[in-house]
């Protein structure tokens, strides 16, 4: 993943889960401009289910 992001084969990544948890403070992801590291609770919202189902519905209709 690091190599792919460094080579810009993927323009940007938003990453939430790591193995092992917690991501080490020296890990390259922290310094990469095209990586956003989010906490597990980044999706907590009263709108979460509604938004999730909306995305799922649009995805299924476009398949």
KOLBAFI-241419 format. One record per residue: residue number from 1; chain; z, x, y of N, C-alpha, C in turn. Coordinates in steps of 0.001 Angstrom, whole numbers, plus 500000, padded with zeros to 6 digits. Layout:
N
<rec><pos>NUM</pos><unit>A</unit><n_w>Z</n_w><n_u>X</n_u><n_v>Y</n_v><ca_w>Z</ca_w><ca_u>X</ca_u><ca_v>Y</ca_v><c_w>Z</c_w><c_u>X</c_u><c_v>Y</c_v></rec>
...
This chain:
63
<rec><pos>1</pos><unit>A</unit><n_w>500000</n_w><n_u>500825</n_u><n_v>498821</n_v><ca_w>500000</ca_w><ca_u>500000</ca_u><ca_v>500000</ca_v><c_w>500000</c_w><c_u>500876</c_u><c_v>501253</c_v></rec>
<rec><pos>2</pos><unit>A</unit><n_w>500785</n_w><n_u>501921</n_u><n_v>501238</n_v><ca_w>500842</ca_w><ca_u>502818</ca_u><ca_v>502399</ca_v><c_w>499466</c_w><c_u>503422</c_u><c_v>502666</c_v></rec>
<rec><pos>3</pos><unit>A</unit><n_w>498830</n_w><n_u>503918</n_u><n_v>501621</n_v><ca_w>497516</ca_w><ca_u>504545</ca_u><ca_v>501769</ca_v><c_w>496472</c_w><c_u>503546</c_u><c_v>502276</c_v></rec>
<rec><pos>4</pos><unit>A</unit><n_w>496492</n_w><n_u>502349</n_u><n_v>501739</n_v><ca_w>495543</ca_w><ca_u>501305</ca_u><ca_v>502154</ca_v><c_w>495729</c_w><c_u>500970</c_u><c_v>503630</c_v></rec>
<rec><pos>5</pos><unit>A</unit><n_w>496971</n_w><n_u>500867</n_u><n_v>504068</n_v><ca_w>497246</ca_w><ca_u>500570</ca_u><ca_v>505476</ca_v><c_w>496887</c_w><c_u>501751</c_u><c_v>506375</c_v></rec>
<rec><pos>6</pos><unit>A</unit><n_w>497163</n_w><n_u>502957</n_u><n_v>505925</n_v><ca_w>496812</ca_w><ca_u>504142</ca_u><ca_v>506710</ca_v><c_w>495301</c_w><c_u>504263</c_u><c_v>506880</c_v></rec>
<rec><pos>7</pos><unit>A</unit><n_w>494552</n_w><n_u>503892</n_u><n_v>505845</n_v><ca_w>493089</ca_w><ca_u>503955</ca_u><ca_v>505886</ca_v><c_w>492469</c_w><c_u>502735</c_u><c_v>506553</c_v></rec>
<rec><pos>8</pos><unit>A</unit><n_w>493321</n_w><n_u>501805</n_u><n_v>506998</n_v><ca_w>492874</ca_w><ca_u>500572</ca_u><ca_v>507672</ca_v><c_w>491983</c_w><c_u>499707</c_u><c_v>506782</c_v></rec>
<rec><pos>9</pos><unit>A</unit><n_w>492171</n_w><n_u>499836</n_u><n_v>505443</n_v><ca_w>491476</ca_w><ca_u>498934</ca_u><ca_v>504522</ca_v><c_w>492056</c_w><c_u>497530</c_u><c_v>504649</c_v></rec>
<rec><pos>10</pos><unit>A</unit><n_w>493302</n_w><n_u>497444</n_u><n_v>505067</n_v><ca_w>493959</ca_w><ca_u>496203</ca_u><ca_v>505468</ca_v><c_w>494367</c_w><c_u>496433</c_u><c_v>506918</c_v></rec>
<rec><pos>11</pos><unit>A</unit><n_w>493988</n_w><n_u>495513</n_u><n_v>507804</n_v><ca_w>494231</ca_w><ca_u>495709</ca_u><ca_v>509230</ca_v><c_w>495705</c_w><c_u>495634</c_u><c_v>509591</c_v></rec>
<rec><pos>12</pos><unit>A</unit><n_w>496426</n_w><n_u>494710</n_u><n_v>508970</n_v><ca_w>497832</ca_w><ca_u>494507</ca_u><ca_v>509319</ca_v><c_w>498544</c_w><c_u>493876</c_u><c_v>508132</c_v></rec>
<rec><pos>13</pos><unit>A</unit><n_w>499804</n_w><n_u>494211</n_u><n_v>507953</n_v><ca_w>500611</ca_w><ca_u>493614</ca_u><ca_v>506879</ca_v><c_w>501951</c_w><c_u>493179</c_u><c_v>507443</c_v></rec>
<rec><pos>14</pos><unit>A</unit><n_w>502368</n_w><n_u>491997</n_u><n_v>507026</n_v><ca_w>503705</ca_w><ca_u>491503</ca_u><ca_v>507343</ca_v><c_w>504452</c_w><c_u>491474</c_u><c_v>506019</c_v></rec>
<rec><pos>15</pos><unit>A</unit><n_w>505468</n_w><n_u>492312</n_u><n_v>505891</n_v><ca_w>506154</ca_w><ca_u>492528</ca_u><ca_v>504613</ca_v><c_w>507597</c_w><c_u>492050</c_u><c_v>504697</c_v></rec>
<rec><pos>16</pos><unit>A</unit><n_w>508042</n_w><n_u>491402</n_u><n_v>503633</n_v><ca_w>509348</ca_w><ca_u>490754</ca_u><ca_v>503654</ca_v><c_w>510268</c_w><c_u>491191</c_u><c_v>502518</c_v></rec>
<rec><pos>17</pos><unit>A</unit><n_w>509710</n_w><n_u>491531</n_u><n_v>501376</n_v><ca_w>510524</ca_w><ca_u>491818</ca_u><ca_v>500191</ca_v><c_w>510158</c_w><c_u>493203</c_u><c_v>499663</c_v></rec>
<rec><pos>18</pos><unit>A</unit><n_w>511176</n_w><n_u>493964</n_u><n_v>499323</n_v><ca_w>510954</ca_w><ca_u>495325</ca_u><ca_v>498844</ca_v><c_w>511759</c_w><c_u>495586</c_u><c_v>497586</c_v></rec>
<rec><pos>19</pos><unit>A</unit><n_w>511263</n_w><n_u>496523</n_u><n_v>496791</n_v><ca_w>511988</ca_w><ca_u>496948</ca_u><ca_v>495604</ca_v><c_w>512059</c_w><c_u>498462</c_u><c_v>495641</c_v></rec>
<rec><pos>20</pos><unit>A</unit><n_w>513204</n_w><n_u>498996</n_u><n_v>495870</n_v><ca_w>514504</ca_w><ca_u>498327</ca_u><ca_v>495977</ca_v><c_w>514745</c_w><c_u>497809</c_u><c_v>497396</c_v></rec>
<rec><pos>21</pos><unit>A</unit><n_w>515607</n_w><n_u>496835</n_u><n_v>497485</n_v><ca_w>516118</ca_w><ca_u>496360</ca_u><ca_v>498773</ca_v><c_w>517263</c_w><c_u>497282</c_u><c_v>499152</c_v></rec>
<rec><pos>22</pos><unit>A</unit><n_w>517543</n_w><n_u>497457</n_u><n_v>500203</n_v><ca_w>516987</ca_w><ca_u>497487</ca_u><ca_v>501523</ca_v><c_w>515971</c_w><c_u>498606</c_u><c_v>501630</c_v></rec>
<rec><pos>23</pos><unit>A</unit><n_w>515003</n_w><n_u>498394</n_u><n_v>502495</n_v><ca_w>513999</ca_w><ca_u>499419</ca_u><ca_v>502726</ca_v><c_w>514673</c_w><c_u>500609</c_u><c_v>503422</c_v></rec>
<rec><pos>24</pos><unit>A</unit><n_w>514462</n_w><n_u>501780</n_u><n_v>502855</n_v><ca_w>515107</ca_w><ca_u>502993</ca_u><ca_v>503407</ca_v><c_w>514711</c_w><c_u>503203</c_u><c_v>504863</c_v></rec>
<rec><pos>25</pos><unit>A</unit><n_w>515625</n_w><n_u>503685</n_u><n_v>505673</n_v><ca_w>515328</ca_w><ca_u>503866</ca_u><ca_v>507099</ca_v><c_w>514267</c_w><c_u>504940</c_u><c_v>507339</c_v></rec>
<rec><pos>26</pos><unit>A</unit><n_w>514027</n_w><n_u>505806</n_u><n_v>506369</n_v><ca_w>513001</ca_w><ca_u>506848</ca_u><ca_v>506497</ca_v><c_w>511631</c_w><c_u>506372</c_u><c_v>506008</c_v></rec>
<rec><pos>27</pos><unit>A</unit><n_w>511544</n_w><n_u>505170</n_u><n_v>505480</n_v><ca_w>510292</ca_w><ca_u>504687</ca_u><ca_v>504895</ca_v><c_w>509188</c_w><c_u>504628</c_u><c_v>505946</c_v></rec>
<rec><pos>28</pos><unit>A</unit><n_w>507965</n_w><n_u>505011</n_u><n_v>505591</n_v><ca_w>506842</ca_w><ca_u>505019</ca_u><ca_v>506533</ca_v><c_w>506541</c_w><c_u>503655</c_u><c_v>507172</c_v></rec>
<rec><pos>29</pos><unit>A</unit><n_w>506818</n_w><n_u>502565</n_u><n_v>506484</n_v><ca_w>506532</ca_w><ca_u>501241</ca_u><ca_v>507046</ca_v><c_w>507185</c_w><c_u>501043</c_u><c_v>508412</c_v></rec>
<rec><pos>30</pos><unit>A</unit><n_w>508356</n_w><n_u>501607</n_u><n_v>508618</n_v><ca_w>509059</ca_w><ca_u>501446</ca_u><ca_v>509888</ca_v><c_w>508293</c_w><c_u>502076</c_u><c_v>511051</c_v></rec>
<rec><pos>31</pos><unit>A</unit><n_w>507482</n_w><n_u>503076</n_u><n_v>510772</n_v><ca_w>506779</ca_w><ca_u>503806</ca_u><ca_v>511829</ca_v><c_w>505315</c_w><c_u>503390</c_u><c_v>511980</c_v></rec>
<rec><pos>32</pos><unit>A</unit><n_w>504824</n_w><n_u>502555</n_u><n_v>511104</n_v><ca_w>503406</ca_w><ca_u>502190</ca_u><ca_v>511118</ca_v><c_w>503158</c_w><c_u>501036</c_u><c_v>512090</c_v></rec>
<rec><pos>33</pos><unit>A</unit><n_w>502203</n_w><n_u>501239</n_u><n_v>512993</n_v><ca_w>501894</ca_w><ca_u>500223</ca_u><ca_v>514005</ca_v><c_w>501282</c_w><c_u>498964</c_u><c_v>513411</c_v></rec>
<rec><pos>34</pos><unit>A</unit><n_w>500658</n_w><n_u>499071</n_u><n_v>512253</n_v><ca_w>500004</ca_w><ca_u>497915</ca_u><ca_v>511644</ca_v><c_w>500848</c_w><c_u>497276</c_u><c_v>510533</c_v></rec>
<rec><pos>35</pos><unit>A</unit><n_w>502153</n_w><n_u>497513</n_u><n_v>510582</n_v><ca_w>503079</ca_w><ca_u>496900</ca_u><ca_v>509624</ca_v><c_w>504215</c_w><c_u>496228</c_u><c_v>510375</c_v></rec>
<rec><pos>36</pos><unit>A</unit><n_w>504520</n_w><n_u>495007</n_u><n_v>509974</n_v><ca_w>505682</ca_w><ca_u>494298</ca_u><ca_v>510508</ca_v><c_w>506620</c_w><c_u>494033</c_u><c_v>509334</c_v></rec>
<rec><pos>37</pos><unit>A</unit><n_w>507837</n_w><n_u>494516</n_u><n_v>509440</n_v><ca_w>508857</ca_w><ca_u>494297</ca_u><ca_v>508416</ca_v><c_w>509747</c_w><c_u>493162</c_u><c_v>508905</c_v></rec>
<rec><pos>38</pos><unit>A</unit><n_w>509886</n_w><n_u>492120</n_u><n_v>508073</n_v><ca_w>510685</ca_w><ca_u>490956</ca_u><ca_v>508465</ca_v><c_w>511854</c_w><c_u>490769</c_u><c_v>507502</c_v></rec>
<rec><pos>39</pos><unit>A</unit><n_w>512914</n_w><n_u>490129</n_u><n_v>507971</n_v><ca_w>514037</ca_w><ca_u>489826</ca_u><ca_v>507075</ca_v><c_w>513696</c_w><c_u>488629</c_u><c_v>506184</c_v></rec>
<rec><pos>40</pos><unit>A</unit><n_w>514398</n_w><n_u>488503</n_u><n_v>505082</n_v><ca_w>514145</ca_w><ca_u>487390</ca_u><ca_v>504156</ca_v><c_w>514255</c_w><c_u>486033</c_u><c_v>504834</c_v></rec>
<rec><pos>41</pos><unit>A</unit><n_w>515039</n_w><n_u>485917</n_u><n_v>505851</n_v><ca_w>515233</ca_w><ca_u>484623</ca_u><ca_v>506473</ca_v><c_w>514185</c_w><c_u>484327</c_u><c_v>507540</c_v></rec>
<rec><pos>42</pos><unit>A</unit><n_w>513116</n_w><n_u>485093</n_u><n_v>507564</n_v><ca_w>512090</ca_w><ca_u>484897</ca_u><ca_v>508580</ca_v><c_w>511402</c_w><c_u>483540</c_u><c_v>508465</c_v></rec>
<rec><pos>43</pos><unit>A</unit><n_w>511478</n_w><n_u>482900</n_u><n_v>507307</n_v><ca_w>510808</ca_w><ca_u>481608</ca_u><ca_v>507146</ca_v><c_w>511754</c_w><c_u>480426</c_u><c_v>507316</c_v></rec>
<rec><pos>44</pos><unit>A</unit><n_w>513015</n_w><n_u>480667</n_u><n_v>507616</n_v><ca_w>513956</ca_w><ca_u>479558</ca_u><ca_v>507763</ca_v><c_w>513648</c_w><c_u>478779</c_u><c_v>509023</c_v></rec>
<rec><pos>45</pos><unit>A</unit><n_w>513363</n_w><n_u>477505</n_u><n_v>508832</n_v><ca_w>513028</ca_w><ca_u>476632</ca_u><ca_v>509940</ca_v><c_w>513114</c_w><c_u>475196</c_u><c_v>509446</c_v></rec>
<rec><pos>46</pos><unit>A</unit><n_w>513433</n_w><n_u>474298</n_u><n_v>510339</n_v><ca_w>513449</ca_w><ca_u>472881</ca_u><ca_v>509946</ca_v><c_w>512032</c_w><c_u>472399</c_u><c_v>509659</c_v></rec>
<rec><pos>47</pos><unit>A</unit><n_w>511044</n_w><n_u>473151</n_u><n_v>510111</n_v><ca_w>509635</ca_w><ca_u>472790</ca_u><ca_v>509892</ca_v><c_w>509033</c_w><c_u>473492</c_u><c_v>508676</c_v></rec>
<rec><pos>48</pos><unit>A</unit><n_w>509818</n_w><n_u>474285</n_u><n_v>507959</n_v><ca_w>509292</ca_w><ca_u>475122</ca_u><ca_v>506880</ca_v><c_w>508492</c_w><c_u>474328</c_u><c_v>505850</c_v></rec>
<rec><pos>49</pos><unit>A</unit><n_w>509078</n_w><n_u>473303</n_u><n_v>505283</n_v><ca_w>508377</ca_w><ca_u>472543</ca_u><ca_v>504242</ca_v><c_w>507126</c_w><c_u>471865</c_u><c_v>504785</c_v></rec>
<rec><pos>50</pos><unit>A</unit><n_w>507243</n_w><n_u>471252</n_u><n_v>505946</n_v><ca_w>506082</ca_w><ca_u>470592</ca_u><ca_v>506544</ca_v><c_w>504935</c_w><c_u>471589</c_u><c_v>506742</c_v></rec>
<rec><pos>51</pos><unit>A</unit><n_w>505228</n_w><n_u>472739</n_u><n_v>507294</n_v><ca_w>504194</ca_w><ca_u>473749</ca_u><ca_v>507534</ca_v><c_w>503627</c_w><c_u>474287</c_u><c_v>506221</c_v></rec>
<rec><pos>52</pos><unit>A</unit><n_w>504494</n_w><n_u>474498</n_u><n_v>505251</n_v><ca_w>504054</ca_w><ca_u>474998</ca_u><ca_v>503954</ca_v><c_w>503093</c_w><c_u>474023</c_u><c_v>503293</c_v></rec>
<rec><pos>53</pos><unit>A</unit><n_w>503463</n_w><n_u>472744</n_u><n_v>503273</n_v><ca_w>502595</ca_w><ca_u>471736</ca_u><ca_v>502659</ca_v><c_w>501285</c_w><c_u>471595</c_u><c_v>503427</c_v></rec>
<rec><pos>54</pos><unit>A</unit><n_w>501319</n_w><n_u>471735</n_u><n_v>504737</n_v><ca_w>500106</ca_w><ca_u>471657</ca_u><ca_v>505539</ca_v><c_w>499141</c_w><c_u>472793</c_u><c_v>505192</c_v></rec>
<rec><pos>55</pos><unit>A</unit><n_w>499673</n_w><n_u>473998</n_u><n_v>505074</n_v><ca_w>498846</ca_w><ca_u>475151</ca_u><ca_v>504685</ca_v><c_w>498293</c_w><c_u>474950</c_u><c_v>503286</c_v></rec>
<rec><pos>56</pos><unit>A</unit><n_w>499121</n_w><n_u>474498</n_u><n_v>502364</n_v><ca_w>498701</ca_w><ca_u>474262</ca_u><ca_v>500984</ca_v><c_w>497582</c_w><c_u>473219</c_u><c_v>500948</c_v></rec>
<rec><pos>57</pos><unit>A</unit><n_w>497765</n_w><n_u>472143</n_u><n_v>501694</n_v><ca_w>496767</ca_w><ca_u>471069</ca_u><ca_v>501724</ca_v><c_w>495430</c_w><c_u>471582</c_u><c_v>502259</c_v></rec>
<rec><pos>58</pos><unit>A</unit><n_w>495451</n_w><n_u>472338</n_u><n_v>503349</n_v><ca_w>494220</ca_w><ca_u>472875</ca_u><ca_v>503919</ca_v><c_w>493541</c_w><c_u>473837</c_u><c_v>502958</c_v></rec>
<rec><pos>59</pos><unit>A</unit><n_w>494336</n_w><n_u>474646</n_u><n_v>502278</n_v><ca_w>493797</ca_w><ca_u>475612</ca_u><ca_v>501326</ca_v><c_w>493112</c_w><c_u>474902</c_u><c_v>500166</c_v></rec>
<rec><pos>60</pos><unit>A</unit><n_w>493750</n_w><n_u>473866</n_u><n_v>499649</n_v><ca_w>493177</ca_w><ca_u>473129</ca_u><ca_v>498521</ca_v><c_w>491902</c_w><c_u>472392</c_u><c_v>498925</c_v></rec>
<rec><pos>61</pos><unit>A</unit><n_w>491867</n_w><n_u>471881</n_u><n_v>500131</n_v><ca_w>490696</ca_w><ca_u>471129</ca_u><ca_v>500598</ca_v><c_w>489514</c_w><c_u>472056</c_u><c_v>500843</c_v></rec>
<rec><pos>62</pos><unit>A</unit><n_w>489767</n_w><n_u>473323</n_u><n_v>501141</n_v><ca_w>488694</ca_w><ca_u>474286</ca_u><ca_v>501416</ca_v><c_w>488233</c_w><c_u>475005</c_u><c_v>500162</c_v></rec>
<rec><pos>63</pos><unit>A</unit><n_w>488853</n_w><n_u>474738</n_u><n_v>499040</n_v><ca_w>488492</ca_w><ca_u>475435</ca_u><ca_v>497797</ca_v><c_w>487326</c_w><c_u>474769</c_u><c_v>497109</c_v></rec>
